[in-house]
Amino acid sequence: MKTIKKIAIAIGAGYTPGINSIIMGAAISAHKAGWEVVGIRDGFEGLLFPEKYPNKGLIDLGPEVISKLNPMSSDAMGTAATVDPFNVRTINELEMVEEVDMSDTLLENIQKENIDAVIAIMMGRGLSILHKLNAKGLKSVCIPRTVENDMAATSVAFGFNTALSFSIEMLDRARNAAISAKKIGVVEVLGSQAGWLALQSSISVLADAVVLPEFPCDVKALAQHLKSKITSDRPHALVVVAEGSSFTNLPGVTKDTLSDLKKALSPLATEENSEFTINKSGKAAKTLSHALQQLLADEVYQLVLGPWTRGGDATAVDRQLGLAYGAATVNALEQNKFGTMAAFVPPNIDFVPLINTLNKKRTIQSDNEFMRVAHALGIYTGI
């Protein structure tokens, strides 16, 4: 097998603070092995459309460049747009939009640049794209990143600790505001399919209740719990809800009475599919706060952290994890562990076949240790 002499680093779609630390960890380790390191601009787009970028879509990540990077930032080379190399939108000879497979073009350009292997910092759909590229011959290793910590096979993905720290900081402020105003606060945090951010942050601030995507929330039961917690000496409460949560026993909800004609003319006219059709952020907080306000006859304040959670600087924990992921991935390339994903299983970083992570989510089970802690602290989870 050809000895590795040059590797490239690509970053998938979506912003996560501190990605520079991963790049630094990988590049420093690669330089130590005598390898050349480059970065692909904007995911794989830099090599799909090299004519649009300086230096053919590549960035030199030599020792001098790496020494000047800020490990808390993510500004080294951009992140992927919505481009999928297997489905690239183009204008054909009839001036119509069509999707074409440009994966071969990407692989050819990787070969032209004498790139022997790729380190891909991916999440979500990017894993499937990377797996298909691996099947066509790309030699790569994936580093998992997600602020929601919902990627299968790893207990801690890069970016989660930063999001958790920010969520806790904002929940502390929301709790203080609820105490001052003597009101109920409902705070929505990220978590479309997994409630790790909601659960762990609610424990940290001793919230009164947490609502998770894994377990539909009985709103009337939650209201009864809050009634038992709210007294004249403690006229406030804090509820944390993940954005992907669902609800039962909502007050005042009746069967959809839209006429068939209106549905036909405007199929997205219902509340469910209009205001939150594209961006679901805020839907859970709005639904829950309105329901609790009706059931408790008290004013409820709502706050949505949403995409703000993805901003800021990386925490010390994520910086350390990023450097470790980067260095370990270079070691995996040296051992020809292609087609794998790094997985932090304390205290080790293992490498699992990428195919084992596809179409899977790391979700909370009812017997999870964090659930036990929440119950021991009197935090309502609905379980």
C-alpha positions in Angstrom: 0.0 0.0 0.0 1.2 3.5 -0.9 2.8 5.3 2.0 0.9 8.4 3.0 2.7 11.6 2.2 -0.1 14.1 1.9 -3.5 14.4 3.6 -6.4 16.8 3.4 -8.9 18.0 6.0 -12.5 18.7 5.1 -15.3 20.2 7.3 -18.9 19.3 6.8 -21.9 21.6 6.9 -22.8 23.5 10.1 -20.9 25.7 12.5 -19.3 24.4 15.6 -16.9 26.4 17.8 -13.3 25.3 18.1 -12.9 23.2 15.0 -9.4 24.8 14.7 -8.3 22.7 17.6 -9.1 19.5 15.6 -7.2 20.9 12.6 -4.3 21.7 14.8 -4.2 18.3 16.5 -4.3 16.5 13.1 -1.8 18.8 11.4 0.8 18.8 14.2 0.7 15.0 14.4 0.8 14.7 10.6 3.8 17.0 10.4 5.6 14.9 13.0 5.1 11.9 10.7 6.6 13.9 7.8 3.3 14.4 5.9 2.1 17.4 4.0 -1.3 18.8 5.2 -3.8 20.9 3.2 -7.4 22.0 3.9 -10.2 21.8 1.4 -12.2 25.0 1.3 -15.9 24.8 2.2 -16.1 21.1 2.7 -15.5 19.3 -0.6 -16.7 22.3 -2.6 -13.1 23.6 -2.9 -12.2 20.6 -5.0 -15.5 20.3 -6.8 -15.2 23.8 -8.1 -11.5 24.7 -7.8 -11.8 27.4 -10.4 -13.9 29.5 -7.9 -11.2 29.6 -5.3 -7.6 30.7 -5.0 -4.9 27.9 -5.0 -7.4 25.5 -6.6 -9.6 25.3 -3.5 -6.9 24.2 -1.1 -5.3 25.9 1.9 -1.8 25.1 3.0 -1.8 23.9 6.6 1.9 23.9 7.1 3.6 24.4 10.6 3.8 28.2 10.2 0.1 28.5 9.4 -0.9 26.1 12.2 1.1 28.0 14.8 -1.0 31.1 14.2 -4.5 29.4 14.5 -6.7 30.2 17.4 -7.8 26.8 18.8 -11.1 28.4 20.2 -12.2 29.4 16.7 -13.4 27.7 13.5 -12.1 30.2 10.9 -9.3 28.2 9.3 -11.0 27.2 6.0 -14.8 27.5 6.1 -17.5 24.8 6.3 -19.5 22.9 3.7 -22.4 24.6 2.0 -25.4 22.4 1.0 -23.4 20.8 -1.8 -23.6 17.0 -2.0 -21.1 15.7 -4.5 -23.5 13.0 -5.5 -26.3 15.5 -6.2 -24.9 18.8 -7.4 -27.4 21.3 -8.9 -26.4 22.5 -12.3 -27.9 24.2 -15.4 -28.1 22.0 -18.4 -28.0 22.9 -22.1 -31.8 23.5 -22.0 -31.2 26.1 -19.2 -33.0 23.8 -16.7 -31.9 23.0 -13.2 -30.9 19.4 -12.7 -28.9 17.4 -10.2 -25.8 15.5 -11.4 -23.4 13.1 -9.8 -20.0 14.8 -9.5 -18.4 12.4 -7.1 -16.0 11.0 -9.8 -14.9 14.6 -10.5 -14.2 15.1 -6.8 -12.2 11.9 -6.5 -10.2 12.7 -9.7 -9.3 16.2 -8.3 -8.2 14.6 -5.0 -6.0 12.3 -7.0 -4.6 15.1 -9.2 -3.6 17.0 -6.0 -1.7 13.9 -4.8 -3.9 13.6 -1.7 -3.5 10.2 -0.2 -6.2 10.4 2.5 -8.8 12.7 4.0 -9.8 13.6 7.5 -13.4 14.6 7.4 -15.0 16.5 10.4 -18.6 15.5 9.9 -22.1 15.1 11.3 -25.5 14.1 10.2 -25.9 13.7 6.4 -22.2 14.2 5.9 -21.6 10.7 7.3 -23.7 9.1 4.5 -21.9 11.2 1.8 -18.5 10.2 3.3 -19.5 6.5 3.4 -20.5 6.6 -0.3 -17.2 8.2 -1.2 -15.3 5.6 0.8 -17.1 2.9 -1.2 -15.8 4.5 -4.4 -12.2 4.4 -3.2 -11.7 7.5 -1.0 -9.4 6.7 2.0 -10.7 8.7 4.9 -11.4 8.8 8.6 -14.2 10.7 10.2 -14.2 12.9 13.3 -17.7 13.3 14.9 -19.0 16.7 15.8 -22.4 17.8 17.0 -23.6 20.1 19.7 -26.5 17.8 20.4 -24.3 14.8 21.2 -26.6 12.5 19.2 -24.1 10.7 17.0 -24.1 6.9 17.5 -21.0 5.0 18.7 -19.4 7.9 20.6 -20.3 9.0 24.1 -19.0 12.6 23.6 -18.9 14.2 20.2 -16.8 17.3 19.6 -18.8 20.5 20.3 -21.2 19.2 22.9 -19.4 20.5 25.9 -19.3 24.0 24.5 -23.0 23.9 23.8 -23.7 22.5 27.2 -21.7 25.2 29.0 -23.5 27.9 27.1 -26.9 26.4 27.8 -26.2 26.1 31.5 -25.1 29.8 31.6 -28.3 30.9 29.9 -30.4 28.7 32.1 -28.8 30.2 35.2 -29.8 33.6 34.0 -33.3 32.4 33.1 -33.7 30.9 36.6 -32.6 34.1 38.3 -35.1 36.1 36.1 -37.9 33.7 37.0 -37.1 34.1 40.7 -37.0 37.8 40.4 -40.2 38.1 38.4 -42.0 35.3 40.4 -43.0 33.6 37.2 -42.6 30.4 35.3 -39.9 30.2 32.8 -39.9 27.8 29.8 -36.5 27.6 28.0 -36.1 25.7 24.8 -32.6 24.2 24.0 -31.3 22.4 21.0 -32.2 18.7 20.6 -34.3 17.6 17.7 -34.1 13.9 18.3 -32.0 13.5 21.4 -32.4 15.4 24.7 -28.8 15.3 26.1 -28.5 19.1 26.2 -31.8 19.5 27.9 -31.3 16.7 30.4 -27.7 17.5 31.5 -28.3 21.3 31.6 -31.5 20.9 33.6 -29.6 18.8 36.2 -26.9 21.5 36.4 -29.3 24.3 37.2 -31.7 22.2 39.3 -34.6 22.9 37.0 -38.1 21.9 38.1 -38.8 19.9 34.9 -37.3 18.8 31.7 -39.1 17.7 28.5 -37.2 15.4 26.1 -37.8 14.3 22.5 -37.5 10.6 23.5 -40.6 10.8 25.8 -43.9 12.6 24.8 -44.8 15.1 27.6 -48.2 14.8 29.3 -48.8 18.6 29.7 -51.5 18.1 32.3 -49.3 15.9 34.4 -46.5 18.4 34.1 -48.8 21.2 35.2 -49.8 19.2 38.3 -46.1 18.7 39.1 -45.5 22.5 38.9 -48.5 23.2 41.0 -47.0 21.1 43.8 -43.7 22.9 43.5 -45.0 26.5 43.3 -45.9 27.9 46.8 -46.2 31.4 48.3 -42.6 31.0 49.5 -41.4 29.8 46.1 -43.6 31.4 43.4 -41.4 30.5 40.5 -40.4 27.5 38.3 -38.1 26.7 35.5 -38.9 24.2 32.7 -36.3 23.1 30.1 -37.6 21.7 26.9 -35.7 20.2 23.9 -36.8 21.6 20.5 -37.9 18.2 19.2 -40.2 17.4 22.1 -43.8 16.3 21.5 -46.9 16.8 23.8 -50.1 15.1 24.8 -53.1 16.3 26.7 -52.7 19.9 25.4 -55.6 22.1 26.6 -58.0 23.5 24.1 -56.7 21.4 21.2 -59.6 20.3 18.9 -59.7 18.3 15.7 -58.7 20.3 12.6 -61.8 21.9 11.2 -60.3 23.4 8.0 -62.5 22.8 5.0 -61.3 20.5 2.3 -61.3 23.5 -0.1 -58.9 25.5 2.1 -56.7 22.5 2.6 -56.5 22.0 -1.1 -55.7 25.7 -1.8 -53.3 26.0 1.1 -52.0 22.7 2.3 -49.5 24.4 4.7 -52.1 26.6 6.3 -52.2 24.8 9.7 -50.2 26.0 12.7 -48.3 22.7 12.5 -46.9 23.4 9.0 -46.8 27.1 8.6 -44.8 29.2 11.0 -42.3 26.4 11.8 -42.2 24.7 8.4 -38.5 25.4 7.7 -37.1 26.3 11.2 -38.6 24.4 14.1 -36.7 26.5 16.6 -39.2 28.0 19.1 -42.1 25.7 18.4 -41.7 23.6 21.5 -41.3 26.6 23.8 -44.3 28.3 22.3 -46.6 25.2 22.5 -45.6 24.4 26.1 -45.7 27.9 27.5 -49.2 28.6 26.1 -50.5 25.3 27.4 -49.0 25.8 30.9 -50.4 29.3 31.0 -53.9 28.0 30.4 -53.6 25.1 32.9 -51.9 27.1 35.7 -53.6 30.5 35.1 -50.3 32.2 35.5 -48.0 34.1 33.2 -45.3 32.0 31.6 -42.2 33.4 30.0 -40.5 31.6 27.1 -36.9 31.8 25.9 -35.4 30.1 22.9 -31.7 29.5 22.8 -31.7 27.9 19.4 -28.8 28.6 17.0 -27.2 30.9 19.5 -26.0 27.8 21.3 -23.6 27.1 18.4 -21.7 30.4 18.7 -18.9 31.6 21.0 -15.6 30.1 21.8 -14.9 26.5 22.5 -14.5 25.4 26.1 -11.3 23.9 27.5 -12.9 20.5 27.4 -13.7 20.7 23.7 -10.3 22.2 22.9 -8.7 19.2 24.6 -11.0 16.8 22.9 -10.5 18.4 19.5 -6.7 18.1 19.8 -7.0 14.5 20.9 -9.4 13.6 18.1 -7.1 15.2 15.5 -4.0 13.4 16.8 -5.7 10.0 17.1 -7.1 10.2 13.6 -3.7 10.7 12.1 -2.6 7.6 14.0 -5.6 5.7 12.5 -4.5 6.8 9.0 -1.0 5.4 9.7 -2.7 2.1 10.6 -4.8 2.1 7.5 -8.1 2.3 9.4 -9.9 3.8 6.5 -13.7 4.1 6.4 -14.0 4.5 10.2 -15.1 7.1 12.6 -13.3 8.2 15.8 -15.3 7.4 18.9 -14.5 8.7 22.4 -15.2 5.9 24.8 -13.6 7.2 28.0 -10.7 7.0 28.6 -10.0 5.8 25.0 -10.6 7.0 21.5 -11.6 4.0 19.4 -12.3 3.7 15.7 -15.6 2.1 14.5 -16.7 1.3 11.0 -18.5 4.3 9.5 -21.3 2.1 8.3 -22.2 1.3 12.0 -23.0 4.9 12.6 -25.3 5.6 9.6 -29.0 6.3 10.2 -28.6 5.9 13.9 -29.0 8.3 16.8 -27.7 8.2 20.3 -30.8 8.8 22.4 -31.7 8.8 26.0 -33.1 5.6 27.5 -35.4 5.7 30.6 -32.8 3.9 32.7 -29.9 6.2 31.8 -27.8 7.3 34.7 -28.5 11.0 34.0 -32.3 10.2 34.3 -31.7 8.6 37.6 -29.8 11.7 38.8 -32.7 13.9 37.6 -35.2 11.8 39.5 -33.1 11.8 42.6 -33.0 15.6 42.5 -36.8 15.9 42.1 -36.7 17.0 38.5 -39.8 16.0 36.6 -39.1 14.0 33.4 -42.5 12.5 32.7 -41.1 9.0 33.3 
